[in-house]
C-alpha cells in the first residue's frame, strides 16, 4: 500500500488529452467520498463542488476559459468557497450570521477548504486510473460569466476547476524544486539559494526542450513571472465582492 501511494505521488502529471470513454460510476463515487471526507477548517466544510457532465455547459466554460481540456474531459469539477450554505441554516435557526467571510482570514479559509478538497479529488481520480488537470482559468477568465453560468449565489466563489477523464496521454513528469528548497526544518532557512535555483531553472529549460509532445524554450523563472504579469490584470477583488465577499480586514 505504501509503495502504491508513493508511486501515485511520484508519477502524478497534468493530463490534458482524454479518451471518449465515460468515467465508471464506481470511480465517481470514490472521488465523491474523497471530497466529502476531506479535512476542512473547524469541520465547517466551507466548500461546494459542482460536477459538470453536461457537454453543453462544458463547451460554454471552454468558450470562457479557452482551456481545451475543459471540453474534452468527461467530467469537469468546479471547486468553490461556500459561506452561503451555513447562512441558510443560520437564517432558519434565527441566528445572526457573522461576517467572517468578509475578513481575509475567512475568505482564505474558504479557499483553503476548496483547494484541499480538489487535491483529495485529484488523488482519488489518479488512484482510479484516471487523468486530471487543474484549471485555474475557470476562476480568473471571466468570473461574472462563470458565476452566472453555474448559478452561484452570493457567498460562493470559484477557486479552481478539475478536468477528469480516461487518459489518452501520459506526459513526462515535470522536474520539481528540490526537497531542500521546499522543505525547511524548524524555521525558514534563509541561506543563499541562488545556485540551486539557477540549476533548477536550467533543468526546467532542458525538460521543456526535450519532453515528449509539444516542446518550448521556456525556462522556469521568466515563464512563471509572465503568469504573474498577466495575473496583475485580473480583477479578483472586484469579482469576490460581486459574489458577496467584501473583504475589510
C-alpha positions as CSV (number, residue, x, y, z in Angstrom):
1,X,0.0,0.0,0.0
2,X,2.8,2.4,0.9
3,X,4.6,1.7,-2.3
4,X,1.4,2.3,-4.3
5,X,0.8,5.6,-2.6
6,X,4.4,6.6,-3.2
7,X,4.1,5.7,-6.9
8,X,0.9,7.8,-7.2
9,X,2.6,10.9,-5.9
10,X,5.9,10.4,-7.8
11,X,4.2,9.8,-11.2
12,X,1.5,12.5,-11.0
13,X,1.2,14.6,-14.1
14,X,-1.4,17.0,-15.6
15,X,-3.3,15.1,-18.2
16,X,-5.0,17.3,-20.9
17,X,-6.0,14.8,-23.5
18,X,-8.7,12.2,-22.8
19,X,-10.5,9.2,-24.4
20,X,-14.2,9.5,-25.1
21,X,-14.9,6.8,-22.5
22,X,-17.3,7.6,-19.7
23,X,-15.9,7.5,-16.1
24,X,-17.4,4.5,-14.3
25,X,-19.9,5.3,-11.6
26,X,-17.8,3.5,-9.1
27,X,-14.8,5.8,-9.8
28,X,-17.0,8.9,-9.4
29,X,-18.3,7.5,-6.1
30,X,-14.7,7.1,-4.9
31,X,-14.0,10.7,-5.9
32,X,-17.1,11.9,-4.1
33,X,-16.1,10.0,-1.0
34,X,-12.7,11.7,-1.1
35,X,-14.3,15.0,-1.4
36,X,-16.8,14.5,1.4
37,X,-14.1,13.3,3.9
38,X,-11.5,16.0,3.1
39,X,-10.2,18.0,6.1
40,X,-11.7,21.4,6.5
41,X,-11.3,24.3,8.9
42,X,-13.5,23.8,12.0
43,X,-15.2,21.0,10.1
44,X,-17.2,23.9,8.7
45,X,-16.9,22.4,5.2
46,X,-16.7,25.8,3.6
47,X,-16.7,24.5,0.1
48,X,-19.0,23.3,-2.7
49,X,-18.2,21.2,-5.7
50,X,-20.1,21.4,-9.0
51,X,-19.8,18.2,-11.1
52,X,-20.3,19.1,-14.7
53,X,-21.1,16.2,-17.1
54,X,-23.3,18.2,-19.4
55,X,-21.3,18.7,-22.6
56,X,-23.1,22.0,-23.4
57,X,-22.1,23.5,-20.1
58,X,-18.5,22.3,-20.6
59,X,-18.5,23.9,-24.1
60,X,-19.6,27.2,-22.6
61,X,-16.9,27.0,-20.0
62,X,-14.4,26.3,-22.7
63,X,-15.5,29.4,-24.6
64,X,-14.9,31.4,-21.4
65,X,-11.6,29.9,-20.4
66,X,-10.0,28.8,-23.7
67,X,-8.8,25.6,-22.0
68,X,-9.3,22.7,-24.3
69,X,-9.3,20.1,-21.5
70,X,-12.5,21.6,-20.2
71,X,-14.5,20.5,-23.2
72,X,-12.7,17.2,-23.9
73,X,-12.8,15.8,-20.3
74,X,-15.6,13.5,-19.3
75,X,-16.3,15.4,-16.0
76,X,-15.3,18.9,-15.0
77,X,-15.5,19.6,-11.3
78,X,-15.6,23.2,-10.1
79,X,-14.4,23.8,-6.5
80,X,-15.9,26.8,-4.7
81,X,-15.5,28.5,-1.4
82,X,-19.0,28.5,0.1
83,X,-20.4,30.5,3.0
84,X,-23.9,30.6,1.5
85,X,-25.0,27.1,2.8
86,X,-24.3,27.8,6.5
87,X,-26.0,31.2,6.1
88,X,-29.2,29.4,5.0
89,X,-29.2,27.3,8.2
90,X,-28.3,30.2,10.4
91,X,-31.3,32.1,9.0
92,X,-33.6,29.1,9.5
93,X,-32.5,28.9,13.1
94,X,-32.7,32.6,13.7
95,X,-29.0,33.0,14.4
96,X,-27.2,36.1,13.2
97,X,-24.5,35.2,10.6
98,X,-21.2,36.9,11.5
99,X,-19.4,38.4,8.5
100,X,-16.4,36.1,8.9
101,X,-16.4,35.7,5.1
102,X,-15.7,39.4,4.8
103,X,-12.3,39.1,6.5
104,X,-9.2,38.0,4.8
105,X,-8.9,35.0,7.1
106,X,-12.5,33.9,6.4
107,X,-12.0,34.2,2.6
108,X,-8.8,32.3,3.0
109,X,-10.5,29.5,5.0
110,X,-13.0,29.0,2.1
111,X,-10.2,29.0,-0.5
112,X,-8.1,26.5,1.6
113,X,-11.1,24.2,2.1
114,X,-11.9,24.2,-1.6
115,X,-8.2,23.6,-2.6
116,X,-7.7,20.8,-0.1
117,X,-10.8,19.1,-1.4
118,X,-9.7,19.5,-5.0
119,X,-6.4,17.8,-4.1
120,X,-8.3,14.9,-2.5
121,X,-10.4,14.5,-5.7
122,X,-7.3,14.6,-7.9
123,X,-5.6,11.8,-5.8
124,X,-8.8,9.7,-5.8
125,X,-9.1,10.1,-9.6
126,X,-5.5,9.1,-10.1
127,X,-5.9,6.1,-7.8
128,X,-8.8,5.0,-10.1
129,X,-6.6,5.1,-13.1
130,X,-8.0,8.4,-14.4
131,X,-6.1,11.5,-15.6
132,X,-6.9,15.0,-14.4
133,X,-5.7,18.6,-14.8
134,X,-6.3,21.6,-12.5
135,X,-7.7,24.7,-14.4
136,X,-7.3,28.0,-12.6
137,X,-8.7,30.0,-15.5
138,X,-12.2,29.0,-14.5
139,X,-11.7,31.4,-11.6
140,X,-10.0,34.2,-13.4
141,X,-11.0,34.3,-17.1
142,X,-14.5,35.8,-16.6
143,X,-15.7,35.4,-13.0
144,X,-19.1,37.0,-13.6
145,X,-19.9,34.8,-16.7
146,X,-18.9,31.7,-14.8
147,X,-21.0,32.6,-11.8
148,X,-24.0,33.2,-14.0
149,X,-23.5,30.0,-15.9
150,X,-23.2,27.9,-12.8
151,X,-25.9,29.8,-10.9
152,X,-23.7,30.7,-8.0
153,X,-25.5,32.5,-5.1
154,X,-23.8,35.3,-3.0
155,X,-21.3,33.8,-0.7
156,X,-20.0,31.3,-3.2
157,X,-16.8,31.9,-5.1
158,X,-15.0,29.8,-7.7
159,X,-11.5,28.7,-6.5
160,X,-10.4,26.2,-9.2
161,X,-11.6,23.6,-11.7
162,X,-10.5,20.0,-12.2
163,X,-10.8,18.2,-15.5
164,X,-11.1,14.4,-15.2
165,X,-11.2,11.7,-17.8
166,X,-9.7,8.4,-19.1
167,X,-6.2,9.5,-20.1
168,X,-5.2,9.5,-23.8
169,X,-1.6,10.6,-22.9
170,X,1.0,10.0,-20.3
171,X,3.0,13.2,-20.1
172,X,6.6,13.2,-18.8
173,X,6.8,14.1,-15.1
174,X,7.9,17.7,-14.7
175,X,11.0,18.4,-12.6
176,X,10.2,20.0,-9.3
177,X,12.2,22.1,-6.9
178,X,14.5,20.0,-4.6
179,X,13.4,19.0,-1.1
180,X,16.0,21.4,0.4
181,X,14.4,24.4,-1.4
182,X,10.9,23.4,-0.5
183,X,11.0,21.9,3.0
184,X,12.7,23.8,5.9
185,X,13.4,22.3,9.3
186,X,12.1,24.1,12.4
187,X,12.4,27.5,10.8
188,X,12.9,29.2,7.4
189,X,16.5,28.7,6.3
190,X,17.4,32.0,4.7
191,X,20.7,30.8,3.2
192,X,21.9,31.6,-0.3
193,X,19.8,29.5,-2.6
194,X,20.7,31.2,-5.8
195,X,22.9,28.5,-7.3
196,X,20.3,25.7,-6.6
197,X,17.6,27.9,-8.2
198,X,19.7,28.5,-11.3
199,X,20.3,24.8,-11.6
200,X,16.6,24.1,-11.3
201,X,15.8,26.8,-13.9
202,X,18.2,25.2,-16.3
203,X,16.7,21.7,-15.6
204,X,13.2,23.0,-16.5
205,X,14.5,24.7,-19.6
206,X,16.1,21.3,-20.7
207,X,12.8,19.5,-19.8
208,X,10.7,21.8,-21.9
209,X,13.1,21.5,-24.9
210,X,13.2,17.7,-24.8
211,X,9.9,16.4,-23.3
212,X,7.6,14.2,-25.2
213,X,4.8,16.0,-27.1
214,X,4.9,19.8,-27.6
215,X,8.2,21.5,-26.8
216,X,9.2,25.0,-25.9
217,X,12.1,27.2,-25.0
218,X,10.5,28.2,-21.7
219,X,12.6,28.5,-18.6
220,X,11.0,28.4,-15.1
221,X,11.6,31.8,-13.7
222,X,10.6,34.1,-16.5
223,X,7.7,31.8,-17.5
224,X,6.3,32.0,-14.0
225,X,6.8,35.7,-13.9
226,X,5.0,36.0,-17.2
227,X,2.0,34.5,-15.5
228,X,2.4,36.9,-12.6
229,X,2.4,39.8,-15.0
230,X,-0.7,38.5,-16.7
231,X,-2.4,37.9,-13.4
232,X,-1.8,41.5,-12.3
233,X,-4.6,42.4,-14.7
234,X,-7.2,40.1,-13.1
235,X,-9.8,42.0,-11.1
236,X,-10.3,39.3,-8.5
237,X,-11.1,41.6,-5.6
238,X,-14.0,43.1,-7.6
239,X,-15.0,39.5,-8.6
240,X,-15.1,38.4,-5.0
241,X,-17.1,41.5,-4.0
242,X,-19.6,40.7,-6.7
243,X,-20.1,37.3,-5.1
244,X,-20.8,38.8,-1.7
245,X,-17.3,38.8,-0.2
246,X,-16.5,42.4,0.8
247,X,-13.1,41.8,2.5
248,X,-12.4,44.5,5.1
249,X,-9.7,43.2,7.3
